[in-house]
Amino acid sequence: MDKDRDPSAQDGTRIPESASEGQVVETIREVRRLLEDGDHQAALALFGRFHPVDQGTVLMGLAHDPQLKILTELTPGATAEILEIIEPEEAAEVTQRLGVTALSQILDEASPDVAADILRLLPRERSQATLAAMQAAPEVVPLMGYPDDTAGGIMTPGYPVVRDGTTTGNALDQLRLLGAATDNLSSVLVVDQNSTLVGSLSVTRLALARPNTVVGEIANPDFISAHVDTDQEECARLMERYDLSHLPVVDGQSRLVGVILSEDLVDVVEEEATEDMYRMASMAGERVFGPLRNSFRRRLPWLYINLATAFLAAGVVSLFEETIKQVVALAVFLPVVAGQGGIGGTQTVTLVVRSMALGELPGGLGRRLLVREVVLGVIHGALLGIVVGFMAYAWKGNYMMGIVLGIAMLGNMVVAAIAGAGVPLLLRRLRMDPAVSSAVFVTTFTDVIGFLMFLGLAASLINFLV
């Protein structure tokens, strides 16, 4: 989460510069050169000119030793700003060589949810030692009990609340004592004496009410909240659907334990969309410059699975070797049938998986979706079949070749529609992630069945093709 930042935070006067990609690359080289020459002050001055977002990029572009030299020169607050922006895995990596005392001071300056994310990724002994040295440990420890992809794992615990029995005058006094923490506050949450969430109240209505009015009388009892175990993707969906600037998080007794702010979910939305996209390509959990071993371990099994499905398709083709020997032109059109079916299935599976991720496809609408995609497959198949049929006839001068190819195209587009919609729906029914390699299975269906239909029709009509 990127906290509000004073542009002059680092030197009191200079406004940090934004950097283009080329400037960042050049800065990495220059900082590295200055550090190698022993000019640490010049390197730090150059590094400090940029916004924390760009500083994070520069830091991740340096080797471990230059990273450590930069971090030891920065104040805990400046380092915390960078850690707020970069990924938790990257933050844990760049701080791994810092001492426990230095790391605890940095995490004290970071928001509790970010500190908890980083501490979860550290070795157990180092994490416990850092927590023991932190002043903010009482705020961080409760967050570490929740998985980092749930509402409890991403919430911010310290959001302004008022008691329902408090008068509006006293409530305003309480908010004034919070100072700068209320600068961007649009509403406060209302709780009872047991910290149970009972409503919300806009700051405007609070300010305009008579000073002796009881907060509980004017609070809005209709509110949307999330349980601490709610998946972060569902939290993002709730905030988008109901246009919320913040989402209260409650425990099993409906007690308020924290709040998810809209800026907290920007990274969540990007992370979930990226995760779904990577899973469809069988690359879940990878980063572009992540460990080579991790990429190898995640990709190779699915490459083997894809290889097996390719041999399955080859086996289907081998069943019709005699037919292909008699009409060699059939081999020319095999990629046409498989390619169109593959792209049709990929289009459908991408739409379905993304709709599931956005909550636009409840379980009861599965059959309706399947019918819709089959109708679309028939229309596309018929139009494409007519075109490829005429092209095959014009190319090879055999009208029956065109008919066989056209029928096979129609059938394979219908198969692509059924597989593209059916595979994700089936995976969801089996309580598996629909994004996990749906495309691999869909391509298998379209290749195998497409070859089977095309070559099977050709074999049954061989006398008209020779």
C-alpha positions as a Markdown table, in Angstrom:
| # | Residue | x | y | z |
|---|---|---|---|---|
| 1 | Met | 0.0 | 0.0 | 0.0 |
| 2 | Asp | 1.4 | 3.4 | -0.9 |
| 3 | Lys | 0.9 | 5.9 | 1.9 |
| 4 | Asp | 0.2 | 9.5 | 1.4 |
| 5 | Arg | 3.6 | 11.1 | 0.9 |
| 6 | Asp | 4.9 | 14.6 | 1.5 |
| 7 | Pro | 6.8 | 15.4 | -1.8 |
| 8 | Ser | 9.5 | 17.2 | 0.2 |
| 9 | Ala | 9.9 | 14.4 | 2.8 |
| 10 | Gln | 13.5 | 13.5 | 2.0 |
| 11 | Asp | 15.2 | 16.8 | 2.0 |
| 12 | Gly | 12.5 | 19.3 | 3.1 |
| 13 | Thr | 12.7 | 21.3 | -0.1 |
| 14 | Arg | 13.2 | 19.3 | -3.2 |
| 15 | Ile | 10.2 | 17.8 | -5.0 |
| 16 | Pro | 11.1 | 14.2 | -6.1 |
| 17 | Glu | 11.4 | 13.7 | -9.8 |
| 18 | Ser | 9.4 | 11.2 | -11.8 |
| 19 | Ala | 11.6 | 9.1 | -14.1 |
| 20 | Ser | 11.1 | 7.5 | -17.5 |
| 21 | Glu | 12.1 | 3.9 | -18.0 |
| 22 | Gly | 15.3 | 5.0 | -19.7 |
| 23 | Gln | 16.2 | 7.3 | -16.8 |
| 24 | Val | 15.7 | 4.5 | -14.3 |
| 25 | Val | 18.1 | 2.2 | -16.3 |
| 26 | Glu | 20.6 | 5.0 | -16.5 |
| 27 | Thr | 20.2 | 5.8 | -12.8 |
| 28 | Ile | 20.9 | 2.2 | -11.9 |
| 29 | Arg | 24.1 | 2.2 | -13.8 |
| 30 | Glu | 25.2 | 5.6 | -12.4 |
| 31 | Val | 24.4 | 4.6 | -8.8 |
| 32 | Arg | 26.3 | 1.4 | -9.2 |
| 33 | Arg | 29.3 | 3.2 | -10.6 |
| 34 | Leu | 29.3 | 5.8 | -7.8 |
| 35 | Leu | 29.1 | 3.1 | -5.2 |
| 36 | Glu | 32.0 | 1.2 | -6.8 |
| 37 | Asp | 34.0 | 4.4 | -6.8 |
| 38 | Gly | 33.3 | 4.8 | -3.1 |
| 39 | Asp | 31.3 | 8.0 | -3.6 |
| 40 | His | 28.4 | 7.0 | -1.3 |
| 41 | Gln | 27.1 | 10.5 | -0.8 |
| 42 | Ala | 26.8 | 11.2 | -4.5 |
| 43 | Ala | 25.1 | 7.9 | -5.1 |
| 44 | Leu | 22.6 | 8.7 | -2.2 |
| 45 | Ala | 22.0 | 12.2 | -3.5 |
| 46 | Leu | 21.2 | 10.8 | -7.0 |
| 47 | Phe | 19.0 | 8.1 | -5.6 |
| 48 | Gly | 17.2 | 10.6 | -3.4 |
| 49 | Arg | 16.2 | 12.8 | -6.3 |
| 50 | Phe | 13.5 | 10.4 | -7.4 |
| 51 | His | 10.1 | 9.3 | -6.2 |
| 52 | Pro | 9.9 | 6.2 | -4.0 |
| 53 | Val | 8.3 | 4.3 | -6.8 |
| 54 | Asp | 11.3 | 4.9 | -9.0 |
| 55 | Gln | 13.6 | 4.4 | -6.0 |
| 56 | Gly | 12.1 | 0.9 | -5.6 |
| 57 | Thr | 12.8 | 0.1 | -9.2 |
| 58 | Val | 16.4 | 1.3 | -8.9 |
| 59 | Leu | 16.9 | -0.6 | -5.7 |
| 60 | Met | 15.7 | -3.9 | -7.2 |
| 61 | Gly | 18.0 | -3.3 | -10.2 |
| 62 | Leu | 21.1 | -3.3 | -8.0 |
| 63 | Ala | 23.0 | -6.3 | -6.6 |
| 64 | His | 22.9 | -7.2 | -2.9 |
| 65 | Asp | 26.0 | -5.2 | -1.8 |
| 66 | Pro | 24.9 | -1.9 | -3.5 |
| 67 | Gln | 21.4 | -2.4 | -2.1 |
| 68 | Leu | 22.8 | -2.8 | 1.4 |
| 69 | Lys | 25.0 | 0.3 | 1.0 |
| 70 | Ile | 22.0 | 2.4 | -0.1 |
| 71 | Leu | 19.6 | 1.1 | 2.6 |
| 72 | Thr | 22.2 | 1.7 | 5.4 |
| 73 | Glu | 22.3 | 5.4 | 4.4 |
| 74 | Leu | 18.6 | 6.0 | 4.2 |
| 75 | Thr | 16.5 | 6.9 | 7.2 |
| 76 | Pro | 14.0 | 4.3 | 8.4 |
| 77 | Gly | 11.1 | 6.5 | 7.2 |
| 78 | Ala | 12.6 | 6.8 | 3.7 |
| 79 | Thr | 13.2 | 3.0 | 3.5 |
| 80 | Ala | 9.7 | 2.3 | 4.7 |
| 81 | Glu | 8.2 | 4.4 | 1.9 |
| 82 | Ile | 10.0 | 2.3 | -0.6 |
| 83 | Leu | 8.9 | -1.0 | 1.1 |
| 84 | Glu | 5.3 | 0.3 | 1.0 |
| 85 | Ile | 5.5 | 0.3 | -2.8 |
| 86 | Ile | 7.5 | -2.7 | -3.9 |
| 87 | Glu | 6.2 | -6.3 | -3.7 |
| 88 | Pro | 6.5 | -8.0 | -0.2 |
| 89 | Glu | 8.7 | -10.7 | -1.7 |
| 90 | Glu | 11.0 | -8.0 | -3.0 |
| 91 | Ala | 10.9 | -6.1 | 0.3 |
| 92 | Ala | 11.9 | -9.2 | 2.2 |
| 93 | Glu | 14.7 | -9.9 | -0.2 |
| 94 | Val | 16.3 | -6.4 | -0.1 |
| 95 | Thr | 16.1 | -6.2 | 3.7 |
| 96 | Gln | 17.4 | -9.7 | 4.4 |
| 97 | Arg | 20.9 | -8.5 | 5.2 |
| 98 | Leu | 19.9 | -5.7 | 7.5 |
| 99 | Gly | 20.3 | -6.2 | 11.2 |
| 100 | Val | 17.3 | -6.9 | 13.4 |
| 101 | Thr | 17.4 | -3.5 | 15.0 |
| 102 | Ala | 17.5 | -1.6 | 11.7 |
| 103 | Leu | 14.7 | -3.7 | 10.2 |
| 104 | Ser | 12.5 | -3.2 | 13.3 |
| 105 | Gln | 12.9 | 0.6 | 13.0 |
| 106 | Ile | 12.0 | 0.5 | 9.4 |
| 107 | Leu | 8.9 | -1.7 | 9.9 |
| 108 | Asp | 7.8 | 0.6 | 12.7 |
| 109 | Glu | 7.6 | 3.3 | 10.1 |
| 110 | Ala | 5.6 | 1.2 | 7.6 |
| 111 | Ser | 1.9 | 0.6 | 7.8 |
| 112 | Pro | 1.0 | -2.5 | 9.9 |
| 113 | Asp | -0.3 | -4.5 | 7.0 |
| 114 | Val | 2.9 | -4.0 | 4.9 |
| 115 | Ala | 5.0 | -4.9 | 8.0 |
| 116 | Ala | 3.0 | -8.1 | 8.5 |
| 117 | Asp | 3.3 | -9.1 | 4.9 |
| 118 | Ile | 7.1 | -8.7 | 5.1 |
| 119 | Leu | 7.5 | -10.5 | 8.4 |
| 120 | Arg | 5.5 | -13.5 | 7.1 |
| 121 | Leu | 8.1 | -14.0 | 4.4 |
| 122 | Leu | 11.1 | -13.9 | 6.8 |
| 123 | Pro | 12.6 | -16.9 | 8.4 |
| 124 | Arg | 10.7 | -17.7 | 11.7 |
| 125 | Glu | 13.6 | -16.8 | 14.0 |
| 126 | Arg | 14.3 | -13.5 | 12.3 |
| 127 | Ser | 10.6 | -12.6 | 12.1 |
| 128 | Gln | 10.2 | -13.2 | 15.9 |
| 129 | Ala | 13.3 | -11.3 | 16.8 |
| 130 | Thr | 12.2 | -8.4 | 14.6 |
| 131 | Leu | 8.8 | -8.3 | 16.2 |
| 132 | Ala | 10.3 | -8.4 | 19.7 |
| 133 | Ala | 12.2 | -5.2 | 18.8 |
| 134 | Met | 9.3 | -3.4 | 17.2 |
| 135 | Gln | 7.3 | -0.7 | 19.0 |
| 136 | Ala | 4.4 | -1.3 | 16.6 |
| 137 | Ala | 4.3 | -5.0 | 17.3 |
| 138 | Pro | 0.9 | -4.9 | 19.1 |
| 139 | Glu | -0.6 | -3.6 | 15.8 |
| 140 | Val | 1.2 | -6.0 | 13.5 |
| 141 | Val | 0.9 | -9.3 | 15.4 |
| 142 | Pro | -2.9 | -9.6 | 15.0 |
| 143 | Leu | -2.5 | -9.2 | 11.3 |
| 144 | Met | 0.0 | -12.0 | 11.0 |
| 145 | Gly | -2.6 | -14.4 | 12.1 |
| 146 | Tyr | -4.5 | -14.0 | 8.9 |
| 147 | Pro | -3.5 | -15.3 | 5.4 |
| 148 | Asp | -2.1 | -12.4 | 3.3 |
| 149 | Asp | -4.8 | -12.9 | 0.6 |
| 150 | Thr | -7.7 | -12.4 | 2.9 |
| 151 | Ala | -9.5 | -9.3 | 4.3 |
| 152 | Gly | -7.7 | -9.8 | 7.6 |
| 153 | Gly | -4.3 | -9.9 | 5.8 |
| 154 | Ile | -4.7 | -6.7 | 3.9 |
| 155 | Met | -6.8 | -4.5 | 6.3 |
| 156 | Thr | -5.6 | -1.5 | 8.1 |
| 157 | Pro | -6.4 | -1.7 | 11.9 |
| 158 | Gly | -6.3 | 1.9 | 12.9 |
| 159 | Tyr | -9.4 | 3.6 | 11.3 |
| 160 | Pro | -11.3 | 6.3 | 13.2 |
| 161 | Val | -14.3 | 5.1 | 15.1 |
| 162 | Val | -16.8 | 6.6 | 17.5 |
| 163 | Arg | -19.2 | 5.1 | 20.0 |
| 164 | Asp | -22.9 | 5.1 | 19.2 |
| 165 | Gly | -23.6 | 6.7 | 22.6 |
| 166 | Thr | -21.2 | 9.6 | 22.1 |
| 167 | Thr | -22.6 | 13.0 | 21.3 |
| 168 | Thr | -21.6 | 14.6 | 18.0 |
| 169 | Gly | -19.7 | 17.3 | 19.8 |
| 170 | Asn | -17.5 | 14.9 | 21.6 |
| 171 | Ala | -17.1 | 12.8 | 18.5 |
| 172 | Leu | -15.7 | 15.8 | 16.6 |
| 173 | Asp | -13.4 | 16.6 | 19.5 |
| 174 | Gln | -12.1 | 13.0 | 19.2 |
| 175 | Leu | -11.4 | 13.4 | 15.5 |
| 176 | Arg | -9.6 | 16.7 | 16.1 |
| 177 | Leu | -7.2 | 14.9 | 18.4 |
| 178 | Leu | -6.2 | 12.5 | 15.5 |
| 179 | Gly | -4.8 | 15.5 | 13.6 |
| 180 | Ala | -3.4 | 14.7 | 10.2 |
| 181 | Ala | -4.8 | 11.2 | 10.2 |
| 182 | Thr | -8.2 | 12.6 | 9.4 |
| 183 | Asp | -7.1 | 14.8 | 6.4 |
| 184 | Asn | -8.7 | 12.5 | 3.8 |
| 185 | Leu | -11.5 | 11.2 | 6.0 |
| 186 | Ser | -15.0 | 11.2 | 4.5 |
| 187 | Ser | -16.8 | 9.1 | 7.1 |
| 188 | Val | -16.3 | 7.4 | 10.4 |
| 189 | Leu | -17.5 | 4.0 | 11.6 |
| 190 | Val | -19.8 | 3.7 | 14.6 |
| 191 | Val | -19.4 | 0.9 | 17.1 |
| 192 | Asp | -21.2 | 0.0 | 20.4 |
| 193 | Gln | -19.6 | -0.6 | 23.7 |
| 194 | Asn | -18.5 | -4.1 | 22.7 |
| 195 | Ser | -16.8 | -2.8 | 19.5 |
| 196 | Thr | -19.6 | -4.3 | 17.4 |
| 197 | Leu | -20.0 | -2.4 | 14.1 |
| 198 | Val | -23.4 | -0.8 | 14.1 |
| 199 | Gly | -23.2 | 1.8 | 11.3 |
| 200 | Ser | -21.3 | 4.5 | 9.6 |
| 201 | Leu | -21.5 | 8.3 | 9.6 |
| 202 | Ser | -20.3 | 10.9 | 7.1 |
| 203 | Val | -18.0 | 13.6 | 8.5 |
| 204 | Thr | -20.3 | 16.2 | 6.8 |
| 205 | Arg | -23.4 | 15.0 | 8.6 |
| 206 | Leu | -21.4 | 14.7 | 11.9 |
| 207 | Ala | -20.2 | 18.3 | 11.6 |
| 208 | Leu | -23.7 | 19.7 | 10.7 |
| 209 | Ala | -25.5 | 17.9 | 13.5 |
| 210 | Arg | -26.3 | 19.7 | 16.8 |
| 211 | Pro | -23.5 | 19.2 | 19.4 |
| 212 | Asn | -25.8 | 17.3 | 21.8 |
| 213 | Thr | -27.1 | 14.8 | 19.2 |
| 214 | Val | -26.3 | 11.2 | 19.9 |
| 215 | Val | -24.2 | 9.6 | 17.2 |
| 216 | Gly | -26.2 | 6.4 | 17.2 |
| 217 | Glu | -29.4 | 8.3 | 16.3 |
| 218 | Ile | -28.0 | 9.7 | 13.0 |
| 219 | Ala | -25.6 | 6.9 | 12.0 |
| 220 | Asn | -26.5 | 4.9 | 8.9 |
| 221 | Pro | -27.2 | 1.3 | 10.0 |
| 222 | Asp | -27.0 | 0.0 | 6.4 |
| 223 | Phe | -23.4 | -0.8 | 5.6 |
| 224 | Ile | -21.4 | -3.4 | 3.7 |
| 225 | Ser | -18.7 | -5.3 | 5.6 |
| 226 | Ala | -16.4 | -8.3 | 5.1 |
| 227 | His | -15.4 | -11.1 | 7.4 |
| 228 | Val | -11.7 | -11.4 | 8.3 |
| 229 | Asp | -11.5 | -14.6 | 6.3 |
| 230 | Thr | -13.1 | -13.2 | 3.1 |
| 231 | Asp | -10.8 | -13.6 | 0.1 |
| 232 | Gln | -9.2 | -10.4 | -1.1 |
| 233 | Glu | -10.7 | -10.8 | -4.6 |
| 234 | Glu | -14.2 | -10.9 | -3.1 |
| 235 | Cys | -13.3 | -7.7 | -1.1 |
| 236 | Ala | -12.3 | -6.0 | -4.3 |
| 237 | Arg | -15.5 | -7.1 | -5.9 |
| 238 | Leu | -17.6 | -5.7 | -3.0 |
| 239 | Met | -15.9 | -2.3 | -3.1 |
| 240 | Glu | -16.3 | -2.0 | -6.9 |
| 241 | Arg | -19.9 | -3.2 | -6.9 |
| 242 | Tyr | -21.0 | -0.8 | -4.1 |
| 243 | Asp | -18.6 | 2.0 | -5.0 |
| 244 | Leu | -17.0 | 2.0 | -1.5 |
| 245 | Ser | -14.0 | 4.1 | -0.4 |
| 246 | His | -13.4 | 1.8 | 2.5 |
| 247 | Leu | -14.7 | -1.7 | 3.5 |
| 248 | Pro | -15.0 | -2.5 | 7.2 |
| 249 | Val | -13.7 | -5.8 | 8.3 |
| 250 | Val | -15.3 | -7.7 | 11.2 |
| 251 | Asp | -14.6 | -10.9 | 13.1 |
| 252 | Gly | -17.0 | -13.8 | 13.9 |
| 253 | Gln | -18.8 | -11.7 | 16.6 |
| 254 | Ser | -19.3 | -8.8 | 14.2 |
| 255 | Arg | -16.6 | -6.7 | 16.1 |
| 256 | Leu | -14.8 | -4.2 | 14.0 |
| 257 | Val | -11.1 | -5.2 | 13.6 |
| 258 | Gly | -10.0 | -3.1 | 10.7 |
| 259 | Val | -10.7 | -1.4 | 7.4 |
| 260 | Ile | -9.7 | -2.0 | 3.8 |
| 261 | Leu | -9.1 | 1.2 | 2.0 |
| 262 | Ser | -9.6 | 1.6 | -1.8 |
| 263 | Glu | -5.9 | 2.2 | -2.4 |
| 264 | Asp | -5.1 | -1.1 | -0.6 |
| 265 | Leu | -7.0 | -3.0 | -3.3 |
| 266 | Val | -5.4 | -1.4 | -6.4 |
| 267 | Asp | -2.5 | -3.9 | -6.1 |
| 268 | Val | -4.9 | -6.7 | -5.2 |
| 269 | Val | -6.9 | -6.2 | -8.4 |
| 270 | Glu | -3.7 | -6.2 | -10.5 |
| 271 | Glu | -2.4 | -9.2 | -8.6 |
| 272 | Glu | -5.5 | -11.3 | -9.1 |
| 273 | Ala | -5.8 | -10.4 | -12.8 |
| 274 | Thr | -2.1 | -11.3 | -13.3 |
| 275 | Glu | -2.5 | -14.5 | -11.3 |
| 276 | Asp | -5.5 | -15.6 | -13.5 |
| 277 | Met | -3.6 | -14.8 | -16.7 |
| 278 | Tyr | -0.5 | -16.7 | -15.6 |
| 279 | Arg | -2.5 | -19.7 | -14.5 |
| 280 | Met | -4.2 | -19.9 | -17.8 |
| 281 | Ala | -0.7 | -20.1 | -19.3 |
| 282 | Ser | 0.5 | -22.6 | -16.6 |
| 283 | Met | 2.9 | -20.0 | -15.1 |
| 284 | Ala | 1.3 | -19.2 | -11.8 |
| 285 | Gly | 3.6 | -17.7 | -9.2 |
| 286 | Glu | 6.4 | -16.5 | -11.6 |
| 287 | Arg | 8.0 | -13.1 | -11.8 |
| 288 | Val | 9.8 | -11.9 | -14.8 |
| 289 | Phe | 13.2 | -11.8 | -13.1 |
| 290 | Gly | 12.3 | -14.4 | -10.4 |
| 291 | Pro | 14.5 | -17.4 | -9.6 |
| 292 | Leu | 15.2 | -19.6 | -12.6 |
| 293 | Arg | 14.6 | -22.7 | -10.5 |
| 294 | Asn | 11.1 | -21.5 | -9.7 |
| 295 | Ser | 10.2 | -20.9 | -13.3 |
| 296 | Phe | 11.7 | -24.3 | -14.3 |
| 297 | Arg | 9.7 | -26.1 | -11.6 |
| 298 | Arg | 6.4 | -24.5 | -12.5 |
| 299 | Arg | 6.6 | -24.7 | -16.2 |
| 300 | Leu | 8.1 | -28.1 | -16.9 |
| 301 | Pro | 5.2 | -30.3 | -15.6 |
| 302 | Trp | 2.7 | -28.5 | -17.8 |
| 303 | Leu | 5.0 | -28.7 | -20.8 |
| 304 | Tyr | 5.1 | -32.4 | -20.3 |
| 305 | Ile | 1.3 | -32.5 | -20.1 |
| 306 | Asn | 1.1 | -30.5 | -23.3 |
| 307 | Leu | 3.5 | -32.8 | -24.9 |
| 308 | Ala | 1.3 | -35.8 | -24.0 |
| 309 | Thr | -1.7 | -34.1 | -25.4 |
| 310 | Ala | 0.2 | -33.4 | -28.6 |
| 311 | Phe | 1.1 | -37.1 | -28.9 |
| 312 | Leu | -2.6 | -37.8 | -28.4 |
| 313 | Ala | -3.5 | -35.6 | -31.3 |
| 314 | Ala | -0.7 | -37.3 | -33.4 |
| 315 | Gly | -2.1 | -40.7 | -32.5 |
| 316 | Val | -5.5 | -39.7 | -33.9 |
| 317 | Val | -3.8 | -38.6 | -37.2 |
| 318 | Ser | -1.9 | -41.9 | -37.3 |
| 319 | Leu | -5.2 | -43.8 | -37.4 |
| 320 | Phe | -5.8 | -42.3 | -40.8 |
| 321 | Glu | -2.4 | -42.8 | -42.4 |
| 322 | Glu | -3.8 | -44.8 | -45.2 |
| 323 | Thr | -6.4 | -42.1 | -46.0 |
| 324 | Ile | -3.7 | -39.4 | -46.0 |
| 325 | Lys | -1.5 | -41.5 | -48.3 |
| 326 | Gln | -4.3 | -41.7 | -50.8 |
| 327 | Val | -5.2 | -38.0 | -50.5 |
| 328 | Val | -2.0 | -36.1 | -49.4 |
| 329 | Ala | -3.9 | -32.8 | -49.7 |
| 330 | Leu | -5.7 | -33.7 | -46.4 |
| 331 | Ala | -2.4 | -33.0 | -44.5 |
| 332 | Val | -2.4 | -29.5 | -45.9 |
| 333 | Phe | -5.7 | -28.6 | -44.2 |
| 334 | Leu | -5.0 | -30.2 | -40.8 |
| 335 | Pro | -3.5 | -27.0 | -39.3 |
| 336 | Val | -6.5 | -25.0 | -40.6 |
| 337 | Val | -9.0 | -27.1 | -38.7 |
| 338 | Ala | -6.9 | -27.3 | -35.5 |
| 339 | Gly | -5.8 | -23.6 | -35.6 |
| 340 | Gln | -9.4 | -22.2 | -35.9 |
| 341 | Gly | -10.7 | -24.5 | -33.2 |
| 342 | Gly | -7.8 | -23.6 | -30.9 |
| 343 | Ile | -8.3 | -19.9 | -31.2 |
| 344 | Gly | -12.1 | -20.2 | -30.9 |
| 345 | Gly | -11.7 | -22.2 | -27.7 |
| 346 | Thr | -9.1 | -19.8 | -26.3 |
| 347 | Gln | -11.4 | -16.8 | -26.9 |
| 348 | Thr | -14.3 | -18.6 | -25.0 |
| 349 | Val | -12.2 | -19.8 | -22.1 |
| 350 | Thr | -10.6 | -16.4 | -21.6 |
| 351 | Leu | -14.0 | -14.7 | -21.5 |
| 352 | Val | -15.4 | -17.4 | -19.1 |
| 353 | Val | -12.4 | -17.4 | -16.7 |
| 354 | Arg | -12.3 | -13.6 | -16.5 |
| 355 | Ser | -16.0 | -13.4 | -15.9 |
| 356 | Met | -15.7 | -15.9 | -13.1 |
| 357 | Ala | -12.9 | -13.9 | -11.6 |
| 358 | Leu | -15.0 | -10.7 | -11.7 |
| 359 | Gly | -18.1 | -12.5 | -10.2 |
| 360 | Glu | -20.1 | -12.0 | -13.3 |
| 361 | Leu | -20.9 | -15.7 | -13.7 |
| 362 | Pro | -22.8 | -17.2 | -10.8 |
| 363 | Gly | -23.2 | -21.0 | -10.7 |
| 364 | Gly | -26.8 | -20.9 | -11.8 |
| 365 | Leu | -25.9 | -19.3 | -15.2 |
| 366 | Gly | -23.6 | -22.0 | -16.4 |
| 367 | Arg | -26.1 | -23.8 | -18.6 |
| 368 | Arg | -27.2 | -20.5 | -20.1 |
| 369 | Leu | -23.6 | -19.6 | -20.9 |
| 370 | Leu | -23.0 | -23.0 | -22.5 |
| 371 | Val | -26.1 | -22.7 | -24.8 |
| 372 | Arg | -25.0 | -19.2 | -25.8 |
| 373 | Glu | -21.5 | -20.3 | -26.7 |
| 374 | Val | -22.7 | -23.3 | -28.6 |
| 375 | Val | -25.0 | -21.0 | -30.7 |
| 376 | Leu | -22.1 | -18.7 | -31.3 |
| 377 | Gly | -20.0 | -21.6 | -32.3 |
| 378 | Val | -22.5 | -22.8 | -34.8 |
| 379 | Ile | -22.7 | -19.3 | -36.4 |
| 380 | His | -19.0 | -18.9 | -36.5 |
| 381 | Gly | -18.5 | -22.4 | -37.7 |
| 382 | Ala | -21.0 | -22.1 | -40.5 |
| 383 | Leu | -19.5 | -18.8 | -41.8 |
| 384 | Leu | -15.9 | -20.0 | -41.5 |
| 385 | Gly | -16.9 | -23.4 | -43.0 |
| 386 | Ile | -18.4 | -21.8 | -46.1 |
| 387 | Val | -15.2 | -19.7 | -46.6 |
| 388 | Val | -12.7 | -22.5 | -46.1 |
| 389 | Gly | -14.9 | -24.8 | -48.2 |
| 390 | Phe | -14.8 | -22.5 | -51.2 |
| 391 | Met | -11.1 | -21.8 | -50.7 |
| 392 | Ala | -10.3 | -25.6 | -50.6 |
| 393 | Tyr | -12.4 | -26.1 | -53.8 |
| 394 | Ala | -10.6 | -23.2 | -55.6 |
| 395 | Trp | -7.2 | -24.5 | -54.5 |
| 396 | Lys | -7.6 | -28.2 | -55.1 |
| 397 | Gly | -10.4 | -28.3 | -57.6 |
| 398 | Asn | -12.3 | -30.9 | -55.6 |
| 399 | Tyr | -15.8 | -29.9 | -54.4 |
| 400 | Met | -16.0 | -32.8 | -51.9 |
| 401 | Met | -12.7 | -31.6 | -50.3 |
| 402 | Gly | -14.4 | -28.3 | -49.7 |
| 403 | Ile | -17.5 | -29.9 | -48.2 |
| 404 | Val | -15.5 | -32.2 | -45.8 |
| 405 | Leu | -13.4 | -29.3 | -44.7 |
| 406 | Gly | -16.4 | -27.0 | -44.2 |
| 407 | Ile | -18.3 | -29.6 | -42.1 |
| 408 | Ala | -15.2 | -30.3 | -40.0 |
| 409 | Met | -14.7 | -26.6 | -39.4 |
| 410 | Leu | -18.4 | -26.2 | -38.3 |
| 411 | Gly | -18.1 | -29.2 | -35.9 |
| 412 | Asn | -14.8 | -28.1 | -34.4 |
| 413 | Met | -16.0 | -24.6 | -33.7 |
| 414 | Val | -18.9 | -26.1 | -31.8 |
| 415 | Val | -16.5 | -28.4 | -29.9 |
| 416 | Ala | -14.3 | -25.3 | -29.2 |
| 417 | Ala | -17.4 | -23.5 | -27.7 |
| 418 | Ile | -18.4 | -26.5 | -25.6 |
| 419 | Ala | -14.9 | -27.0 | -24.3 |
| 420 | Gly | -14.1 | -23.4 | -23.8 |
| 421 | Ala | -17.1 | -22.8 | -21.6 |
| 422 | Gly | -17.5 | -26.4 | -20.2 |
| 423 | Val | -13.9 | -26.9 | -18.9 |
| 424 | Pro | -13.8 | -23.9 | -16.6 |
| 425 | Leu | -17.4 | -24.6 | -15.4 |
| 426 | Leu | -16.4 | -28.2 | -14.7 |
| 427 | Leu | -13.2 | -27.2 | -12.8 |
| 428 | Arg | -15.3 | -24.8 | -10.7 |
| 429 | Arg | -17.8 | -27.6 | -10.0 |
| 430 | Leu | -14.9 | -29.8 | -8.8 |
| 431 | Arg | -13.8 | -26.9 | -6.5 |
| 432 | Met | -10.6 | -26.4 | -8.6 |
| 433 | Asp | -9.3 | -23.1 | -9.9 |
| 434 | Pro | -10.9 | -22.6 | -13.3 |
| 435 | Ala | -7.9 | -20.6 | -14.5 |
| 436 | Val | -5.5 | -23.5 | -14.0 |
| 437 | Ser | -4.5 | -24.6 | -17.5 |
| 438 | Ser | -8.0 | -24.5 | -18.9 |
| 439 | Ala | -6.4 | -23.4 | -22.2 |
| 440 | Val | -4.3 | -26.6 | -22.3 |
| 441 | Phe | -7.3 | -28.9 | -22.0 |
| 442 | Val | -9.4 | -26.8 | -24.4 |
| 443 | Thr | -6.7 | -27.0 | -27.1 |
| 444 | Thr | -6.5 | -30.8 | -26.6 |
| 445 | Phe | -10.2 | -31.2 | -27.2 |
| 446 | Thr | -10.1 | -29.0 | -30.4 |
| 447 | Asp | -7.1 | -30.7 | -31.8 |
| 448 | Val | -8.1 | -34.3 | -31.2 |
| 449 | Ile | -11.8 | -33.9 | -32.1 |
| 450 | Gly | -11.1 | -31.6 | -35.0 |
| 451 | Phe | -8.6 | -34.1 | -36.6 |
| 452 | Leu | -11.0 | -37.0 | -35.8 |
| 453 | Met | -13.9 | -35.3 | -37.6 |
| 454 | Phe | -12.0 | -34.0 | -40.6 |
| 455 | Leu | -10.1 | -37.3 | -41.3 |
| 456 | Gly | -13.0 | -39.4 | -40.3 |
| 457 | Leu | -15.3 | -37.7 | -42.8 |
| 458 | Ala | -12.5 | -37.9 | -45.4 |
| 459 | Ala | -12.1 | -41.6 | -44.8 |
| 460 | Ser | -15.8 | -42.3 | -45.2 |
| 461 | Leu | -15.9 | -40.2 | -48.5 |
| 462 | Ile | -12.5 | -41.3 | -49.8 |
| 463 | Asn | -14.0 | -42.4 | -53.1 |
| 464 | Phe | -15.1 | -38.8 | -53.8 |
| 465 | Leu | -11.7 | -37.4 | -52.9 |
| 466 | Val | -9.3 | -39.6 | -54.8 |
